[in-house]
């Protein structure tokens, strides 16, 4: 009697660190799952599916060239019954269409419970060998049509920054933006203060503020951005000055007069 083969998957994302992070999480949650290929774009993802006939394809929605939705259409047309999981930083894509069961999704940065739930569903589909195929065809096409429409409506809009790549000693660390407390720049570097410590990046504040969600991150000084969720209180001083006190760190962050208006309505 032949040994039953291990379930196989491919992971497609144009960010190498995000691919590696997902692969590491999958290895922990599903040790039997074999990631047989990685892809940097949609065309490579389609080629990897054709070469390896995986049970599952994890596809980032926004990839250069052929995007994840277009790649999914091509993969579905191959009729190999590959289960599709979209990986995206756009919460706008976490719509009812996904809940129909034809396609699953993950929001970056990955929440452990959400990823565990997705893995549990994928295990059931792979074990059933054909359950996911039964959804196929029209059900998957309907989901992809809805996603394509949403993608067109967003135009070229990019998702807010979800991860920051930073140097921590000799290592490169992937820091979830959710865990960032504040960012402060000097002439050469920007300090990233986060729940795990401090790290340095070579990106200026003026670039970062354009990529961070303005509902959560505000600039309080020409060299400082703070996460509003990390603010304990704002202490007003004389002559229209103020300092931000943080919940989890002792340092005070000065608010310049230019940015004091940020807190006037709070």
Secondary structure, DSSP 8 states (H G I E B T S, - for coil): -------EEEEE-S-HHHHHHHHHHHHHH-TT-EEEEEESSHHHHHHHHHHH--SEEEEESS-SSS-HHHHHHHHHHTTS--EEEEEES-GGG--HHHHTSSSEEEESS--HHHHHHHHHHHHHHHHHTSHHHHHTTHHHHHHHHHHHHHHHHHTT------EEEEEETTEEEEEEGGGEEEEEE-SS-EEEEETTEEEEES--HHHHHHHS-TTTEEEEETTEEEEGGGEEEEEEETTTEEEEEESS---EEEE-GGGGGGGTT-
